Amino acid sequence: MRTIPASPFPSGGREPVAEATSADNGSLFVVNQDDNSIVQFVIGSDGKLYPFNTVNTPGVYPLAVTTSKSNLFVVDTYQPLPICSTAEPCSGSIAVYPLLAGGSASTAPCAATVCMGTPVVNSNVSAAYWPLILASAPADVIVPTAVNVTASGSYVYVTAYDASITPNVGYVFGFSVASSGALTALSGSPFVAGVKPSAVASNSAGSYLYVTDFTAGDVLGYSISSASGSVGKLTALTTGLGGSNRFTAGNQPLGIVVDPTYSYAYVANSLDSSVTAYSIGSNGTLTSIGTYATGTNPVAIGIDPSTNHFLFTANFLGNNVSDFELSTTAGTLIEAQSEPYSSNAQPTAVAAVPHNGTGSGITQ
């Protein structure tokens, strides 16, 4: 890995905390928490970033973002209510922005290959967000932590925990996604998820979902139903520790990625400064392959989409990026030559597009 000329590029705001690429690899979306903003960058064929568009999120303090081919999903720490603030916290929310095809035609909504549309309105609250609340305890403060959309784009899952009780109780809020981008809560949602879930990922088939528990040091495994009448519903696996859905990770896991091509999953353990590798069985069971040292305090993890053959972690306190070669036959990791690579201070997120210019840029 080598530094792109002119890098680092300004994030376009304060406190960048999350990022995601468009499905065509032509845009990078960066969430700036202190500005309540999403900045869209066009990715040039040389990998350089060109600021293109900035929008404000509907809620307060955005913290997570993910994309499907048709939509961008952003999670805010607080709903956009007058009573919500750091002094008077309230529950978080999720919002949806349609991603529209752009281009050079006069009818295109923008010149980039992908354009952010107007956020979708939730008719239940007559506003552009879906609150994350417990029907059984609507006054409890629900703190969201991460978001994942299945490869099909049909289901989106938000991890969160109830901060109003001790110990905390974790949940996964699940939604189906309509063609308009509107969300509908899945049957049984929210689903119980440990103590303090911190990251979430699904496999490429959309059949299993995995959630890291920051407090317990576990990965929680779920099957995603494909049965008529309960599609998208989560059911806890029973092949983990003691017949539960818990699989051992390291201390304070903060990131998880599932290889889209091969049956492996990887967890970034922030306190241990390590990555735990797992094979994924045909029934969703995680079997530990090994643990590998990273730079100090990995908080995000990703896989290079060119070949799904290299894995990266952003190391918050190490001020660097760890790089591993991934064995496609065994799932083991080998440190790449010259890693770790220096980054700006306290990196928080990682994203990648295929090398040598499938970034589409602006269509002229």
C-alpha positions as CSV (number, residue, x, y, z in Angstrom):
1,M,0.0,0.0,0.0
2,R,1.3,3.5,-0.8
3,T,0.1,7.0,-0.1
4,I,-1.9,8.7,-2.9
5,P,-0.4,12.0,-3.9
6,A,-2.1,15.0,-2.2
7,S,-3.3,12.8,0.6
8,P,-4.5,13.3,3.3
9,F,-7.7,15.0,2.0
10,P,-9.8,17.2,4.3
11,S,-13.0,15.5,5.4
12,G,-15.1,18.5,4.8
13,G,-16.1,18.8,8.4
14,R,-15.3,18.3,12.1
15,E,-14.9,14.9,13.8
16,P,-15.1,12.4,10.9
17,V,-16.3,9.1,12.4
18,A,-17.6,6.9,9.6
19,E,-17.4,6.4,5.8
20,A,-18.9,4.2,3.1
21,T,-18.5,3.9,-0.7
22,S,-21.2,3.8,-3.3
23,A,-21.9,0.5,-5.1
24,D,-20.3,1.8,-8.3
25,N,-17.1,2.8,-6.4
26,G,-17.4,6.3,-7.7
27,S,-18.2,8.1,-4.5
28,L,-17.1,8.1,-0.9
29,F,-19.5,9.4,1.8
30,V,-17.9,10.7,5.0
31,V,-19.9,11.4,8.2
32,N,-18.7,14.4,10.2
33,Q,-20.2,14.1,13.7
34,D,-19.7,17.6,15.0
35,D,-21.2,19.2,11.9
36,N,-24.1,16.8,11.6
37,S,-23.1,16.3,8.0
38,I,-22.4,13.8,5.2
39,V,-19.8,14.9,2.7
40,Q,-19.8,13.2,-0.7
41,F,-16.5,12.9,-2.5
42,V,-16.1,11.8,-6.0
43,I,-13.3,9.2,-6.3
44,G,-11.0,9.9,-9.2
45,S,-9.5,7.2,-11.4
46,D,-6.2,8.0,-9.5
47,G,-7.9,7.4,-6.2
48,K,-7.9,11.1,-5.3
49,L,-10.9,12.5,-3.5
50,Y,-12.8,15.5,-4.9
51,P,-15.5,17.2,-2.6
52,F,-18.8,17.2,-4.5
53,N,-21.8,17.6,-2.1
54,T,-22.6,18.2,1.6
55,V,-25.9,17.5,3.3
56,N,-27.0,17.7,6.9
57,T,-28.3,14.6,8.6
58,P,-31.9,14.8,10.0
59,G,-30.8,14.0,13.6
60,V,-28.0,15.0,15.9
61,Y,-24.4,13.6,16.0
62,P,-24.3,11.1,13.2
63,L,-22.1,8.1,14.0
64,A,-22.6,5.4,11.4
65,V,-23.3,5.1,7.7
66,T,-23.7,2.3,5.1
67,T,-24.9,2.1,1.5
68,S,-26.7,-0.3,-0.8
69,K,-27.0,0.2,-4.6
70,S,-30.2,2.3,-4.1
71,N,-29.9,4.0,-0.7
72,L,-27.6,5.5,1.9
73,F,-28.5,4.8,5.6
74,V,-27.2,7.1,8.3
75,V,-27.6,6.7,12.1
76,D,-27.8,9.6,14.4
77,T,-27.1,9.6,18.1
78,Y,-30.2,11.6,18.9
79,Q,-33.5,12.3,17.2
80,P,-34.0,15.8,15.9
81,L,-36.2,16.9,18.8
82,P,-35.9,20.2,20.8
83,I,-35.4,18.2,24.0
84,C,-32.5,16.2,22.8
85,S,-28.9,17.2,23.7
86,T,-25.9,15.9,25.4
87,A,-27.3,17.4,28.6
88,E,-30.7,15.8,28.0
89,P,-30.0,12.8,25.8
90,C,-32.8,11.0,23.9
91,S,-32.9,7.9,21.8
92,G,-31.2,7.8,18.4
93,S,-32.7,7.4,14.9
94,I,-31.9,6.2,11.4
95,A,-32.5,8.1,8.1
96,V,-32.5,7.1,4.5
97,Y,-31.2,9.0,1.4
98,P,-32.0,7.6,-2.0
99,L,-29.0,7.2,-4.3
100,L,-29.9,8.3,-7.8
101,A,-28.1,7.7,-11.0
102,G,-26.3,10.8,-12.2
103,G,-24.2,11.6,-15.3
104,S,-23.8,14.0,-18.1
105,A,-27.4,13.9,-19.5
106,S,-29.4,17.1,-19.0
107,T,-32.0,15.2,-17.1
108,A,-29.5,13.8,-14.6
109,P,-29.9,15.1,-11.0
110,C,-26.1,15.7,-10.7
111,A,-22.9,15.3,-12.6
112,A,-21.5,12.6,-10.4
113,T,-22.3,9.0,-11.2
114,V,-24.3,8.8,-8.0
115,C,-26.4,11.6,-6.5
116,M,-27.9,11.9,-3.0
117,G,-31.7,12.5,-3.1
118,T,-34.0,14.1,-0.6
119,P,-34.2,12.0,2.6
120,V,-37.2,9.7,2.8
121,V,-40.1,10.8,5.0
122,N,-41.4,8.5,7.7
123,S,-45.2,9.0,7.5
124,N,-45.6,7.9,11.2
125,V,-43.7,11.0,12.5
126,S,-44.0,13.2,9.4
127,A,-40.3,13.7,9.3
128,A,-37.2,12.2,7.6
129,Y,-36.2,9.7,10.3
130,W,-37.2,6.5,12.1
131,P,-36.8,6.7,15.9
132,L,-35.1,3.8,17.7
133,I,-37.2,3.3,20.7
134,L,-38.5,0.4,22.9
135,A,-42.3,0.1,22.8
136,S,-42.2,-1.4,26.2
137,A,-40.0,1.4,27.7
138,P,-40.4,4.5,25.4
139,A,-38.7,6.8,27.9
140,D,-35.5,4.8,28.0
141,V,-32.5,6.3,26.1
142,I,-31.5,4.0,23.3
143,V,-27.9,4.6,22.1
144,P,-27.2,3.4,18.5
145,T,-23.7,2.1,17.7
146,A,-23.6,0.7,14.2
147,V,-25.5,-0.1,11.0
148,N,-25.5,-2.8,8.3
149,V,-27.5,-3.3,5.1
150,T,-27.7,-6.8,3.6
151,A,-26.2,-7.3,0.1
152,S,-29.6,-7.3,-1.5
153,G,-30.4,-3.9,0.0
154,S,-33.7,-5.2,1.3
155,Y,-33.0,-5.2,5.1
156,V,-31.1,-2.9,7.3
157,Y,-30.0,-3.5,10.9
158,V,-29.0,-1.1,13.6
159,T,-27.2,-2.1,16.8
160,A,-28.0,-0.2,20.0
161,Y,-28.1,-0.5,23.7
162,D,-30.4,0.8,26.5
163,A,-28.4,3.3,28.5
164,S,-31.2,3.8,31.0
165,I,-30.6,0.6,32.9
166,T,-27.6,-1.0,34.5
167,P,-26.2,-3.3,33.2
168,N,-27.0,-2.1,29.7
169,V,-29.1,-4.4,27.4
170,G,-28.2,-4.6,23.8
171,Y,-30.6,-4.7,20.8
172,V,-30.6,-5.1,17.0
173,F,-33.3,-3.0,15.4
174,G,-34.3,-4.5,12.0
175,F,-36.2,-2.9,9.1
176,S,-37.3,-4.0,5.7
177,V,-36.5,-1.4,3.0
178,A,-39.3,-0.6,0.4
179,S,-38.5,0.4,-3.2
180,S,-39.1,4.0,-2.1
181,G,-36.5,3.7,0.7
182,A,-39.2,3.8,3.4
183,L,-38.5,1.5,6.4
184,T,-40.8,-0.9,8.2
185,A,-39.8,-2.6,11.5
186,L,-39.4,-6.3,11.1
187,S,-41.5,-8.7,13.1
188,G,-40.0,-9.2,16.6
189,S,-37.7,-6.2,16.3
190,P,-35.8,-5.1,18.2
191,F,-33.9,-8.3,18.9
192,V,-31.9,-8.8,22.1
193,A,-28.2,-8.6,21.5
194,G,-26.0,-9.0,24.5
195,V,-24.9,-6.1,26.7
196,K,-23.4,-3.3,24.6
197,P,-23.3,-4.2,20.9
198,S,-20.6,-2.3,19.0
199,A,-20.5,-3.4,15.4
200,V,-22.5,-5.5,12.9
201,A,-22.0,-7.3,9.6
202,S,-23.9,-9.8,7.4
203,N,-22.7,-12.4,5.0
204,S,-23.0,-11.9,1.2
205,A,-26.0,-14.3,1.0
206,G,-27.9,-12.3,3.6
207,S,-28.5,-15.4,5.6
208,Y,-26.4,-14.6,8.8
209,L,-25.8,-11.5,10.9
210,Y,-23.0,-11.1,13.4
211,V,-22.8,-8.5,16.2
212,T,-19.8,-7.7,18.4
213,D,-20.5,-7.2,22.1
214,F,-18.0,-4.6,23.5
215,T,-18.7,-5.4,27.1
216,A,-18.8,-9.2,27.0
217,G,-16.0,-9.7,24.4
218,D,-18.2,-11.9,22.2
219,V,-19.6,-12.2,18.7
220,L,-23.3,-12.9,18.6
221,G,-24.6,-14.9,15.7
222,Y,-28.1,-14.8,14.1
223,S,-29.8,-16.4,11.2
224,I,-31.8,-14.1,8.9
225,S,-35.1,-15.7,8.0
226,S,-36.1,-16.2,4.4
227,A,-39.5,-17.7,5.3
228,S,-42.6,-16.1,4.0
229,G,-44.2,-14.0,6.7
230,S,-41.0,-13.5,8.7
231,V,-38.5,-12.5,6.1
232,G,-35.6,-10.7,7.7
233,K,-36.4,-11.7,11.2
234,L,-33.4,-12.7,13.3
235,T,-33.1,-15.9,15.2
236,A,-30.2,-16.5,17.6
237,L,-27.9,-19.3,16.7
238,T,-27.6,-22.2,19.2
239,T,-24.1,-23.5,18.2
240,G,-22.0,-21.1,20.3
241,L,-20.8,-21.2,23.9
242,G,-23.0,-23.5,26.0
243,G,-25.6,-23.8,23.2
244,S,-26.0,-20.0,22.9
245,N,-25.3,-17.6,20.0
246,R,-22.1,-16.3,21.7
247,F,-18.7,-16.9,20.1
248,T,-15.5,-15.7,21.9
249,A,-13.7,-12.6,20.6
250,G,-11.0,-10.5,22.2
251,N,-11.5,-7.6,24.7
252,Q,-13.6,-4.6,23.7
253,P,-14.3,-5.6,20.0
254,L,-15.2,-2.5,18.0
255,G,-15.3,-3.7,14.4
256,I,-16.3,-6.7,12.3
257,V,-16.2,-7.6,8.6
258,V,-17.4,-10.7,6.8
259,D,-15.5,-11.6,3.6
260,P,-18.0,-11.3,0.7
261,T,-16.4,-14.1,-1.3
262,Y,-14.9,-16.5,1.2
263,S,-16.5,-18.0,4.4
264,Y,-14.5,-16.0,6.9
265,A,-15.2,-13.3,9.5
266,Y,-12.8,-11.0,11.2
267,V,-13.1,-8.9,14.4
268,A,-11.0,-6.0,15.5
269,N,-10.4,-6.2,19.3
270,S,-9.7,-2.6,20.4
271,L,-8.2,-3.2,23.9
272,D,-6.1,-6.2,22.8
273,S,-4.8,-4.5,19.6
274,S,-5.6,-7.6,17.6
275,V,-7.8,-9.2,15.0
276,T,-9.6,-12.5,15.6
277,A,-10.2,-14.6,12.5
278,Y,-13.1,-17.1,12.1
279,S,-14.3,-19.6,9.6
280,I,-18.1,-19.6,9.0
281,G,-19.8,-23.0,8.9
282,S,-22.7,-23.9,6.7
283,N,-25.0,-23.3,9.7
284,G,-23.5,-19.9,10.5
285,T,-21.2,-21.2,13.3
286,L,-18.0,-19.3,13.9
287,T,-14.9,-21.3,14.5
288,S,-11.8,-19.4,15.6
289,I,-8.8,-19.7,13.3
290,G,-6.4,-17.5,15.2
291,T,-5.6,-14.0,16.6
292,Y,-3.2,-11.6,15.0
293,A,-1.5,-8.5,16.4
294,T,-2.4,-5.0,14.9
295,G,-1.4,-1.5,15.7
296,T,-2.6,0.0,18.9
297,N,-6.4,0.2,19.4
298,P,-8.0,-1.0,16.2
299,V,-11.5,0.6,15.9
300,A,-12.4,-0.2,12.3
301,I,-11.8,-3.1,9.9
302,G,-12.3,-3.7,6.2
303,I,-11.4,-5.9,3.3
304,D,-10.0,-4.8,-0.1
305,P,-12.9,-5.4,-2.6
306,S,-10.6,-5.9,-5.6
307,T,-9.8,-9.5,-4.7
308,N,-11.1,-9.8,-1.1
309,H,-7.6,-10.9,-0.4
310,F,-6.3,-8.1,1.9
311,L,-7.6,-6.9,5.2
312,F,-7.0,-3.5,6.9
313,T,-7.6,-2.1,10.4
314,A,-7.6,1.6,11.4
315,N,-5.7,1.9,14.7
316,F,-6.9,4.9,16.7
317,L,-4.1,5.2,19.2
318,G,-1.5,3.7,16.9
319,N,-2.1,6.5,14.3
320,N,-1.6,4.0,11.6
321,V,-3.2,1.3,9.4
322,S,-2.4,-2.4,9.7
323,D,-2.4,-4.5,6.5
324,F,-2.7,-8.3,6.2
325,E,-2.8,-10.7,3.4
326,L,-5.7,-13.1,3.8
327,S,-5.4,-16.7,2.9
328,T,-8.4,-17.6,0.7
329,T,-8.1,-21.3,1.6
330,A,-7.4,-21.1,5.3
331,G,-8.6,-17.6,6.4
332,T,-5.3,-17.0,8.2
333,L,-3.6,-13.6,8.1
334,I,0.0,-12.7,7.2
335,E,1.4,-9.2,7.8
336,A,1.9,-7.3,4.5
337,Q,5.3,-5.9,3.7
338,S,6.1,-2.6,5.3
339,E,3.0,-2.4,7.4
340,P,1.8,-0.7,9.5
341,Y,1.3,2.4,7.4
342,S,1.2,5.9,9.0
343,S,-2.0,7.8,9.0
344,N,-3.3,11.1,10.4
345,A,-3.8,11.1,14.2
346,Q,-6.5,8.9,15.6
347,P,-8.1,7.3,12.4
348,T,-11.7,6.2,13.0
349,A,-12.9,4.4,9.8
350,V,-11.7,2.4,6.8
351,A,-13.1,2.0,3.3
352,A,-11.7,0.9,0.0
353,V,-12.5,0.7,-3.7
354,P,-10.9,-1.6,-6.4
355,H,-7.4,-0.4,-7.4
356,N,-6.5,1.4,-10.6
357,G,-9.5,3.3,-11.2
358,T,-12.8,1.7,-11.1
359,G,-13.7,4.8,-9.2
360,S,-16.0,6.4,-11.8
361,G,-15.5,10.1,-11.0
362,I,-17.7,12.7,-12.6
363,T,-19.2,11.8,-16.0
364,Q,-18.5,14.6,-18.4
